[in-house]
Amino acid sequence: METEKSYESLLILIGWINVSFALVFFQLFCGIIAICMGIVLRNDYHAKKHGLVLIIVGIIVGIAGWVLNYLYL
């Protein structure tokens, strides 16, 4: 049970790091990874709300980062 909790927090951390990277760096890749982390958290762990938030924010930030990259380059 303790291992599952540490894996859950690791997935949350990786998801939010990818969300922050999706705004600046590899928008499509990091946005998709953040969405996948949210899906795994919703389906396999007991973090349904956090997974849903990670999915929604991953989509929004991935698209926003892509648009900002298109406008400023």
C-alpha positions as CSV (number, residue, x, y, z in Angstrom):
1,M,0.0,0.0,0.0
2,E,2.9,2.4,0.8
3,T,4.5,1.6,-2.6
4,E,1.3,2.4,-4.4
5,K,1.1,5.8,-2.6
6,S,4.7,6.6,-3.6
7,Y,4.0,5.7,-7.2
8,E,0.9,7.8,-7.2
9,S,2.8,10.8,-5.9
10,L,5.5,10.2,-8.5
11,L,2.9,10.1,-11.3
12,I,1.4,13.3,-10.0
13,L,4.9,15.0,-10.0
14,I,5.8,13.8,-13.5
15,G,2.4,15.0,-14.8
16,W,2.7,18.5,-13.4
17,I,6.3,18.8,-14.6
18,N,5.1,17.9,-18.1
19,V,2.3,20.4,-17.8
20,S,4.8,23.1,-17.0
21,F,7.1,22.0,-19.8
22,A,4.2,21.9,-22.3
23,L,3.8,25.7,-21.9
24,V,7.4,26.5,-22.9
25,F,9.2,23.5,-24.5
26,F,7.9,20.4,-26.3
27,Q,4.2,21.3,-26.4
28,L,2.7,18.3,-28.1
29,F,4.9,15.7,-26.5
30,C,4.6,17.0,-22.9
31,G,0.9,17.8,-23.2
32,I,0.2,14.2,-24.3
33,I,2.4,12.8,-21.5
34,A,0.5,14.9,-18.9
35,I,-2.8,13.7,-20.3
36,C,-1.6,10.1,-20.1
37,M,-0.5,10.5,-16.5
38,G,-4.0,11.9,-15.7
39,I,-5.6,8.9,-17.4
40,V,-3.4,6.5,-15.4
41,L,-4.2,8.3,-12.2
42,R,-7.9,8.1,-12.9
43,N,-8.0,4.5,-13.9
44,D,-5.4,2.7,-11.8
45,Y,-5.1,4.8,-8.6
46,H,-7.5,6.4,-6.2
47,A,-6.9,9.9,-7.5
48,K,-10.0,10.5,-9.8
49,K,-10.3,14.2,-9.3
50,H,-6.5,14.9,-9.5
51,G,-6.4,12.8,-12.7
52,L,-9.2,14.7,-14.3
53,V,-7.6,18.0,-13.4
54,L,-4.3,16.9,-14.9
55,I,-6.1,15.8,-18.1
56,I,-8.0,19.1,-18.5
57,V,-4.9,21.2,-17.7
58,G,-2.7,19.1,-19.9
59,I,-5.1,19.7,-22.9
60,I,-5.4,23.5,-22.2
61,V,-1.7,24.1,-21.6
62,G,-0.6,21.9,-24.5
63,I,-2.9,23.9,-26.9
64,A,-1.9,27.3,-25.3
65,G,1.8,26.4,-25.6
66,W,1.4,25.4,-29.2
67,V,-0.4,28.6,-30.1
68,L,2.1,30.7,-28.2
69,N,5.0,28.9,-30.0
70,Y,3.3,29.5,-33.3
71,L,2.7,33.2,-32.6
72,Y,6.2,34.1,-31.3
73,L,8.4,32.1,-33.7
